[in-house]
Amino acid sequence: MTVTRRTFTTMLAASAAALVLPARSRAAAFGMPDGAIDCHIHIMGPRDRYPYAENRVYTPPEASVADLRELRARIGVSRNVIVTPSVYGFDNRCTEDAIRELGGTARGVAVLPR
């Protein structure tokens, strides 16, 4: 891709707008429609309440419901589908609790044994 002066100026203006516009205006500026749903996110931890499976292949950092609320405000999304990550094995408690905490604004995908 060749970046022309016009393309660069447009990208620069959009970036500047993203820094000064309120969250909803920012979402609209980047084409996020009202009612948009982030359809695959994970809630992780706290680890003392929701321990990771011993046989996991990676150890992710914590990502709380509070973190999700901040992300929602930043990108202009008000609903989510929370997916149980593999690090919990078949333990869906973290996902279930997050869905309850978020009320009617979240749904979930559980992991079940075969």
Secondary structure, 3 states (H helix, E strand, C coil): CCCCHHHHHHHHHHHHHHHHCCHHHHHHHCCCCCCCEEEEECCECCCCCCCCCCCCCCCCCCECHHHHHHHHHHHCCCEEEEECCHHHCCCCHHHHHHHHHCHHHEEEECCCCC
